[in-house]
Amino acid sequence: MNQTQKVESQNSNLEQPKETWREIWTRKGKVSGSREDLLSYNGYEATQIDMPEVVAQIVKALDIKPTDKVLEVGCGAGALAQYLNCDYVGMDYSPSLVKKHIEILGNSVIVGEANDIPFKDKSFDKVICYGVFLYFDSEEYAQQAISELKRVAKKALMIGELPIRSHRLEHKLYKKEDFSDWAITDGFYDPYRNDRFNVTIFFHDC
């Protein structure tokens, strides 16, 4: 291959469209696996996350009780859900991950978009959206999702792992000052503890 062919080949590779997040999650959900692979299905395979500890912190922050009806938006195959003890419902926009979640954990899970949640107002005591907002495509979608999450939550809502900065250009970034009405905490696990934050809001008029 001469130099001209090499350049043309490189340009051809650069022009190929990147795999979208939706395509990535769909592909992940189609891979054979079991409960031991839930972290990988949900995109945590290259991280140092201690999911049982993360869930323990979420449960404590939201005071999740076994009798609480809880919705997790962006639940994937159930990496977080497997450690929750409550009346659980999951939702994800990837049909393949929803199918995998049901196959592995047997939870009640539906396909749906975070900016158009198919449940009535205040349908759930607590709502969780953890490690999801960094994959949103636009600020408009993020704001629509926040409105929907608030709408279906009766008592409390947590949005977790909002990145201030990231090692990936594809991740959508956020600012703490945009959540002035929320309780803000640092990320739940290293090495992202100082690069990401969680926001929680409680509804007292229920």
N, C-alpha and C positions, 0 to 999 in steps of 0.2 A: 504494500500500500504506500503510494507516494504522499508527499506533504499535503497536496490539494485534496486527495481522497480522505486523509486523516481529518482535515479541517471540516470537510463536508459531513463526515461521519459524526464529528463532535457537535456540529450545528444541528444535525438531525436529532441527536440525542437531547440537546437543549430544547428543541422545539416540541418534543413530545410532552403532552399535558401531564402534569403530576396527578397522582392518585388523590382524589378528594378524601376528606375525613369520612364521609358517608361510605365511600367505596372501601376504605380501610376497615371500618367496623363490620361492613357486610362480609368482607373476605374473612375477617377473624372468626365471625360466627359460623362460617362454613367448615372450619377446621375441626377434625375429630378430637375429642378430649373429654375430660371428666372434671369432677369437683376440684382436683388438684391443679387444674389449669385455669381456674377462674381469674387469677391475677393477670394472666397473659391475655385472656379474652377481653378484659377491661382496660388493657393498655399499661399495666403496672409491671410488666416483666423485667424492665430494665431499671426499676427503682428500688429503693431500700424501705419501702412502705411496710409497716407492721399493721396490717388491716384490722386485726382484733383490737389493737390499742386505739386505732383511729375511730373505730365504731364505738368503743367504750367512751371516747371523748365526745362523740356526737350524741350518744344516748344521755350522757351527763348534761351536756349543754342544753339539750331540748327536753330533758326530763321525760324520756320516752318510757312509757309503762307498757306492760304486756297487753293491756286493754285498749291502748291507743290505736286509732286507725291512722296508718302512716303511708304516705305516697313518696316513692323515690323516683324522681324524674332523671332520665339518663342512667338507668340502672344497669345497662349492659347485661352480661350473663350472670350477674349476682355476686361479684366479689365482695361487695359491702353487705348486701342483703343476707348472705349466709350466716352472719353473726347477729342479726337483729331478732329480737323476741317481741313481736307486736302483731297487730292485725295489718299485715303488709300487702301493699299493691305496688307493682313496679310498672314503669313505662319507659320505652326507648324507641328511637326512630329507626333502628335497625331490625328488620324482621328476623334476620338470621340469629342475632344475639337474643332476641326475645324468645325464639324457639329454643335456643340453647339453654337459656335461663329456666324455662319451664321443664325441659328434659332433665336438667341436672338437679334443680332445687324443688320443682313442683309448685312454685309460687304462682300467684295470680298476677300475670304480667300482660300488658297490651302494647301494641304499636301506636306511637303518637309523637307529635311534635311539641317541643317545650313551649313554643309560642302559640299553641292552640290546644290546650289540654282539655280532653273530652269528658270533663266532670263538672258537676254543678258547684256553685259558690259554697265555700266552707265545707267541702265534702270530707276533708281529712283533718284530724287533730293536729298532726305535725307533717311537714313536707321537707324533704331533703333533696338537694341537687348538688352532688359532690363530685368534683373533678370533671365537670362538664362544660362550664362556661368558657374555658380556654379553647374549645373546639368550635365555638360559634363563628359564623362567617361575617357578621356585621354588628354594629352597635344597635341598629334598629331591631334586629332579631333578639339581641340580649335584653333590650328594654321591654320588648313584647313578652319575652319569657318571664322576666321579673314580675310584670303585671299579672300574668297567668298564675305564677306560683303563689303570689299574694292572694289572688282571688280564691283559689281552692283550699287555702290553709285557714283553719279555724283558730288555732292557738299559737302556732309557732312555725317559723320557716328558717332553714339554714341553707346558704349557698356556700359551698366549700372549695378551697384551692383556686382562688382567683389570682392569677399571676400578675405581679408588678413588673417583672422582667422574666425572660425565659431563654433557654438554650435553643429554642426552635422558633424561627421566624414565622412559622405558620400559626403559632399560638396567639390568640387574642389577649391583649393586656388590659388591665384595669387599674384604677386609682382609688385609694382608700377614701379620698375626699368626696368621691361620688356616692358614698354610702354613709353620709353624715347622720342619718336617722337610724342606723343599724348599730348593733354591738359588734365590734371588730376584734378578731383575735388572729394571731400568727398562724401560719400553716401548721399542720399537725405532725409533719415528719421531715426529717433531714434527708437531703441537703436543701430542701425547698422551704424550710421553716421561715426564713427571713425574706424569701422571694415571692411568697404567696400568702394570701390571707383569707380568712373565713368571715362571713357576715351572717348575723342572726337577728331576727326581728320577732317580737312577741306581740300578739294581738289581744288586747285587754277588754275589748268590747264584745267578746263572745259570751 
